[in-house]
Amino acid sequence: MTLENVKIAVLGIRGFPAVQGGPEVHSQNLYPLLVKRGCDVTVFARRSYVDKSTREYDGVKLIILPCIRNKFLEAFFHTFIGVLVARKLSPDILHIHAIGPSLFVPLAKMLGMKVVMTNHGPDYKRKKWGRVAKAVLRFGEYLGSRYSNAVICVSQQLADDIATKYRRDVVFIPNGVNIPEISKSKDTISKYGLEKNRYIMAVGRFVPEKGFHDLIDAFKMAGLADWKLAIVGDATHQDSYTTSLKRKTGNDIIFTGVLSGASLEELYSNAGIFVLPSYYEALSIALLEAMSYGLSCIVSDIPANLAVGLPRYRYFKTGDIKELAQKIREFSLKPLSDEEKKRQIEMVAEKYNWDIIADQTRLVYKKVSGK
């Protein structure tokens, strides 16, 4: 058997298409490209997040499994069931995403499967988790890092950390981005009362570490006349933080909910500024997307954001609302030039190319499968 018919089963994500989350967007872009390179790919999706009638997406087979909508048990339950079902498919490789689902790497190995793990970041740093949950996530990182046949990390810093901590070879393969066509439509921005180049955009799940509460306060402090703030996304599980965030909505602060496809493309195409105020990221796909549109970006100075390589003056001290407000005022008056946009887009296209990422992942599969 050659690599051209290597059989891959995928676990650890909620599913796709158009499901919110970094690993989900990563997988939606990656696996169709691997199918085109000859892989047979089956993704196990969670019933609550995908259309139950969907059985295939762009050549990728989807198997929809039961899902408990509980932020503590959801991934645990789905991955356990998924490992048992995957064994019946006899895949050449089981690819598990994220450290929580990696708790089941030893089980998959006991059942005779070869496992590739992709570490999308140390989720135990997220503020939503309590002490017990953080301990479980750390254990998942340990088991995945120790017992997987290969470990992939989406940032170089993360790869270096895991390699040092667990004394093993780690492959750095980043998230990617597709260079888009700029949308000419104005339907979606009109729907939300937005004007081209007169709104700030942010994208992500409603969790404390995304820093959207800081962004709202900084936007109010900046006092921009005739500008609005559009936050795209929602919570996976509704909680007190989400409720407190949504109470801040108003004429100039708009929550669009989760957007994808043409609607999301239109908001990126017409935004004046993109802000990522995160306290924690591994490698933000939303930031890469914003950069690919040539947007003027303002981001927190966490290591993952610094690694992207924006000019230093586009970073602010994480959690510093006053500095963020000052940056918002500054860049509202100083849009990117055409030459700056071109350089930014070219840099993203070179460093975060999905075709290259697919080829690198395929090489990992080749090494693990021995084919």
C-alpha positions as CSV (number, residue, x, y, z in Angstrom):
1,M,0.0,0.0,0.0
2,T,1.4,3.5,-0.9
3,L,0.8,6.8,0.8
4,E,-1.7,7.7,-1.9
5,N,-4.3,5.5,-0.2
6,V,-3.3,6.0,3.4
7,K,-6.3,6.0,5.7
8,I,-6.7,8.8,8.2
9,A,-9.3,9.1,11.0
10,V,-9.6,12.5,12.8
11,L,-10.7,13.2,16.3
12,G,-10.7,16.1,18.8
13,I,-12.6,18.7,16.8
14,R,-16.3,19.6,16.9
15,G,-16.6,19.2,13.1
16,F,-17.0,21.4,10.0
17,P,-17.9,23.3,7.9
18,A,-18.5,26.7,9.5
19,V,-17.9,25.6,13.1
20,Q,-16.3,28.1,15.4
21,G,-12.9,27.4,16.8
22,G,-9.2,27.3,15.7
23,P,-8.8,23.5,15.4
24,E,-12.1,23.4,13.4
25,V,-11.0,26.1,10.9
26,H,-7.6,24.4,10.7
27,S,-9.1,21.0,9.9
28,Q,-11.6,22.4,7.4
29,N,-8.8,23.9,5.4
30,L,-6.3,21.0,5.9
31,Y,-8.1,17.8,5.2
32,P,-9.6,18.5,1.8
33,L,-6.1,19.3,0.6
34,L,-4.9,16.0,2.0
35,V,-7.7,14.2,0.2
36,K,-6.5,15.8,-3.0
37,R,-3.0,14.5,-2.2
38,G,-4.4,10.9,-2.1
39,C,-5.3,10.4,1.5
40,D,-8.6,8.8,2.6
41,V,-9.8,11.1,5.4
42,T,-12.7,10.5,7.9
43,V,-13.5,13.1,10.5
44,F,-15.6,12.4,13.6
45,A,-17.9,15.3,14.2
46,R,-20.1,16.2,17.2
47,R,-23.8,16.0,16.6
48,S,-24.7,19.3,18.2
49,Y,-22.5,21.3,15.9
50,V,-23.0,20.0,12.4
51,D,-25.9,19.4,10.0
52,K,-26.9,15.8,10.7
53,S,-27.5,15.2,7.0
54,T,-23.9,16.1,6.1
55,R,-21.8,13.0,5.3
56,E,-19.1,14.6,3.2
57,Y,-17.3,17.9,2.8
58,D,-15.0,18.5,-0.1
59,G,-13.9,14.9,-0.3
60,V,-13.6,14.4,3.5
61,K,-16.0,11.8,5.0
62,L,-17.9,12.9,8.1
63,I,-19.1,10.5,10.8
64,I,-21.4,12.3,13.3
65,L,-21.3,10.9,16.8
66,P,-23.3,11.7,19.9
67,C,-22.4,14.8,21.9
68,I,-23.0,15.9,25.5
69,R,-23.3,19.7,25.4
70,N,-21.3,20.2,28.6
71,K,-18.0,22.1,28.6
72,F,-16.4,19.6,31.0
73,L,-17.6,16.3,29.5
74,E,-18.2,17.1,25.8
75,A,-14.7,16.4,24.4
76,F,-14.0,13.6,26.9
77,F,-17.2,11.7,25.9
78,H,-16.9,12.3,22.2
79,T,-13.2,11.3,22.0
80,F,-13.8,8.1,24.0
81,I,-16.6,7.0,21.7
82,G,-14.6,8.2,18.7
83,V,-11.6,6.0,19.5
84,L,-13.7,2.9,19.7
85,V,-15.5,3.7,16.4
86,A,-12.2,4.6,14.7
87,R,-10.8,1.2,15.6
88,K,-13.5,-0.5,13.6
89,L,-12.3,1.6,10.5
90,S,-8.8,0.2,10.9
91,P,-7.1,3.6,10.0
92,D,-3.5,3.7,9.2
93,I,-3.3,6.8,11.4
94,L,-5.6,8.3,14.0
95,H,-5.0,12.1,14.1
96,I,-6.1,13.7,17.4
97,H,-6.3,17.4,17.8
98,A,-5.8,19.3,21.1
99,I,-4.5,18.3,24.5
100,G,-7.9,17.4,26.1
101,P,-8.8,14.7,23.6
102,S,-5.2,13.5,23.8
103,L,-6.1,11.8,27.1
104,F,-7.1,8.9,24.9
105,V,-3.9,8.5,23.0
106,P,-2.8,5.5,25.2
107,L,-6.2,3.8,24.6
108,A,-5.8,4.3,20.9
109,K,-2.3,2.8,21.0
110,M,-3.6,-0.1,23.1
111,L,-6.1,-0.8,20.4
112,G,-3.4,-1.0,17.8
113,M,-3.6,2.4,16.1
114,K,-0.7,4.7,15.2
115,V,-1.5,8.2,16.6
116,V,-0.5,11.7,15.4
117,M,-1.3,14.5,17.9
118,T,-1.6,18.2,17.0
119,N,-1.1,20.4,20.0
120,H,-3.1,23.7,19.4
121,G,-1.9,25.2,22.6
122,P,-1.8,24.7,26.4
123,D,-5.6,25.0,27.0
124,Y,-5.0,24.7,30.8
125,K,-4.0,28.4,30.6
126,R,-7.6,29.4,29.7
127,K,-9.4,31.2,32.5
128,K,-12.6,29.3,32.1
129,W,-11.1,26.1,33.6
130,G,-11.0,25.4,37.3
131,R,-8.2,23.6,39.1
132,V,-9.4,20.0,38.4
133,A,-10.0,20.7,34.7
134,K,-6.6,22.3,34.3
135,A,-5.0,19.3,35.9
136,V,-6.8,17.0,33.5
137,L,-5.7,19.1,30.5
138,R,-2.1,19.0,31.7
139,F,-2.4,15.2,31.9
140,G,-3.8,15.1,28.4
141,E,-0.8,17.1,27.2
142,Y,1.5,14.7,29.0
143,L,-0.1,11.5,27.6
144,G,-0.3,12.9,24.1
145,S,3.2,14.1,24.1
146,R,4.6,11.0,25.6
147,Y,2.7,8.3,23.7
148,S,1.8,9.7,20.3
149,N,3.8,8.4,17.3
150,A,4.3,12.0,16.2
151,V,3.5,15.4,17.8
152,I,2.7,18.5,15.7
153,C,2.6,22.0,17.3
154,V,1.0,25.0,15.6
155,S,3.6,27.5,16.8
156,Q,7.4,27.4,17.1
157,Q,7.4,28.5,20.7
158,L,5.0,25.8,21.6
159,A,7.0,23.2,19.7
160,D,10.2,24.2,21.5
161,D,8.4,24.1,24.9
162,I,7.0,20.6,24.3
163,A,10.3,19.3,22.9
164,T,12.1,20.5,26.0
165,K,9.4,19.4,28.5
166,Y,9.0,15.9,27.2
167,R,12.4,15.3,25.6
168,R,11.1,14.2,22.2
169,D,11.1,15.3,18.6
170,V,8.3,17.7,17.7
171,V,7.2,19.0,14.3
172,F,6.3,22.7,13.9
173,I,3.5,23.1,11.3
174,P,1.6,26.4,11.7
175,N,-2.0,27.3,11.0
176,G,-2.6,28.7,7.6
177,V,-4.6,31.2,5.6
178,N,-6.0,31.5,2.1
179,I,-5.4,34.8,0.4
180,P,-8.9,36.1,-0.3
181,E,-10.6,38.1,-3.0
182,I,-11.8,41.3,-1.5
183,S,-15.6,41.3,-1.3
184,K,-17.5,44.1,-3.1
185,S,-20.8,43.4,-1.3
186,K,-22.2,45.7,1.3
187,D,-25.2,43.6,2.3
188,T,-23.9,42.3,5.6
189,I,-22.3,45.5,6.8
190,S,-25.6,47.4,5.9
191,K,-27.5,44.8,8.0
192,Y,-25.5,45.7,11.1
193,G,-25.4,49.4,10.4
194,L,-21.7,49.5,9.6
195,E,-19.9,51.7,7.1
196,K,-16.8,50.8,5.1
197,N,-13.5,51.7,6.9
198,R,-15.5,53.1,9.9
199,Y,-15.6,50.1,12.2
200,I,-13.2,48.0,14.3
201,M,-13.5,44.3,14.0
202,A,-12.7,41.4,16.3
203,V,-13.3,37.7,15.9
204,G,-13.4,34.8,18.3
205,R,-15.1,32.8,20.9
206,F,-16.6,34.6,23.9
207,V,-14.1,33.5,26.6
208,P,-12.2,35.7,29.0
209,E,-8.8,35.1,27.6
210,K,-9.8,36.7,24.2
211,G,-9.9,40.0,26.0
212,F,-13.1,41.3,24.4
213,H,-14.1,43.0,27.6
214,D,-10.8,45.1,27.4
215,L,-11.5,45.9,23.8
216,I,-15.0,47.2,24.6
217,D,-13.6,49.4,27.4
218,A,-10.8,50.7,25.2
219,F,-13.2,51.4,22.4
220,K,-15.3,53.5,24.7
221,M,-12.2,55.3,26.1
222,A,-11.0,56.1,22.5
223,G,-14.1,58.1,21.8
224,L,-14.0,57.8,18.1
225,A,-16.8,59.8,16.4
226,D,-18.8,57.8,13.8
227,W,-16.9,54.6,14.4
228,K,-18.4,51.3,15.6
229,L,-17.1,48.1,17.1
230,A,-18.2,44.8,15.5
231,I,-17.4,41.6,17.5
232,V,-17.9,38.4,15.5
233,G,-18.4,35.2,17.4
234,D,-20.3,33.7,20.4
235,A,-19.8,31.4,23.3
236,T,-19.7,27.6,22.8
237,H,-21.4,27.3,26.2
238,Q,-23.3,30.2,27.6
239,D,-22.0,31.4,30.9
240,S,-21.8,34.5,33.2
241,Y,-18.9,36.0,31.2
242,T,-20.9,35.8,27.9
243,T,-23.9,37.3,29.6
244,S,-21.9,40.2,31.0
245,L,-20.2,40.8,27.6
246,K,-23.5,40.9,25.7
247,R,-24.9,43.4,28.2
248,K,-22.5,45.9,26.7
249,T,-24.2,46.0,23.3
250,G,-25.4,49.3,22.0
251,N,-25.7,51.5,18.9
252,D,-21.9,51.6,18.5
253,I,-21.1,48.1,19.8
254,I,-22.5,45.2,17.7
255,F,-22.3,41.5,18.3
256,T,-23.0,39.7,15.0
257,G,-22.9,36.1,16.3
258,V,-20.9,33.5,14.5
259,L,-20.4,34.4,10.8
260,S,-18.8,32.4,8.0
261,G,-18.4,32.3,4.3
262,A,-19.5,35.4,2.3
263,S,-20.8,37.3,5.4
264,L,-17.5,37.0,7.2
265,E,-15.5,37.8,4.1
266,E,-17.5,41.0,3.7
267,L,-16.8,42.2,7.2
268,Y,-13.1,41.6,6.8
269,S,-13.1,43.3,3.4
270,N,-14.6,46.5,4.8
271,A,-13.2,46.9,8.3
272,G,-11.0,49.9,9.2
273,I,-9.1,48.2,12.0
274,F,-8.8,44.6,13.3
275,V,-8.0,44.1,17.0
276,L,-6.9,40.9,18.8
277,P,-6.6,41.7,22.5
278,S,-6.0,38.1,23.7
279,Y,-4.3,37.1,26.9
280,Y,-3.6,33.7,25.3
281,E,-3.3,32.2,21.8
282,A,-1.3,29.5,20.2
283,L,-1.5,30.9,16.7
284,S,-4.6,32.9,15.9
285,I,-6.3,32.0,12.6
286,A,-8.5,35.1,12.9
287,L,-5.3,37.3,13.0
288,L,-3.9,35.6,10.0
289,E,-7.1,36.1,8.1
290,A,-7.2,39.8,9.0
291,M,-3.7,40.2,7.8
292,S,-4.5,38.4,4.6
293,Y,-7.1,41.1,3.8
294,G,-4.5,43.8,4.3
295,L,-6.2,45.1,7.4
296,S,-4.6,47.5,9.9
297,C,-4.1,45.3,12.9
298,I,-3.6,46.0,16.6
299,V,-2.7,43.1,18.8
300,S,-1.7,42.2,22.3
301,D,2.0,41.5,22.9
302,I,1.7,37.8,23.9
303,P,4.4,35.6,22.5
304,A,2.2,33.9,19.9
305,N,1.1,37.3,18.5
306,L,4.7,38.7,18.5
307,A,5.8,35.6,16.5
308,V,3.5,36.6,13.6
309,G,5.8,39.5,12.8
310,L,3.8,42.6,12.6
311,P,5.7,45.9,13.1
312,R,6.4,46.4,16.8
313,Y,4.3,49.6,17.0
314,R,1.2,47.5,16.3
315,Y,1.4,45.7,19.6
316,F,0.2,46.9,23.0
317,K,0.9,45.6,26.5
318,T,-1.6,42.8,27.2
319,G,-4.4,44.0,29.4
320,D,-3.4,47.7,29.1
321,I,-6.7,49.3,28.2
322,K,-5.3,52.9,28.0
323,E,-2.6,51.9,25.6
324,L,-5.1,50.0,23.5
325,A,-7.3,53.0,23.4
326,Q,-4.4,55.2,22.3
327,K,-3.5,52.7,19.5
328,I,-7.1,52.7,18.3
329,R,-7.1,56.5,18.1
330,E,-3.8,56.5,16.4
331,F,-4.6,54.0,13.7
332,S,-8.1,55.3,13.1
333,L,-6.3,58.4,11.7
334,K,-3.5,56.5,9.9
335,P,-4.8,53.7,7.6
336,L,-2.4,51.3,5.9
337,S,-1.0,52.4,2.6
338,D,-1.4,50.2,-0.5
339,E,2.3,49.3,-0.3
340,E,2.0,48.3,3.4
341,K,-1.0,46.2,2.6
342,K,0.8,44.5,-0.2
343,R,3.9,43.7,2.0
344,Q,1.6,42.3,4.7
345,I,-0.3,40.1,2.4
346,E,2.8,38.8,0.7
347,M,4.4,37.9,4.1
348,V,1.3,36.0,5.2
349,A,1.1,34.1,1.9
350,E,4.7,33.0,2.2
351,K,4.7,32.0,5.8
352,Y,1.2,30.5,6.3
353,N,0.4,28.7,3.0
354,W,-2.1,25.9,3.3
355,D,-0.6,23.9,0.4
356,I,2.8,23.9,2.1
357,I,1.1,22.9,5.4
358,A,-0.7,20.0,3.8
359,D,2.6,18.8,2.3
360,Q,4.3,19.0,5.7
361,T,1.5,17.1,7.3
362,R,1.6,14.4,4.6
363,L,5.3,13.9,5.3
364,V,4.5,13.3,9.0
365,Y,1.9,10.7,7.9
366,K,4.5,9.1,5.6
367,K,7.0,8.8,8.4
368,V,4.5,7.4,11.0
369,S,2.8,5.0,8.6
370,G,6.0,3.8,7.1
371,K,4.5,4.0,3.6
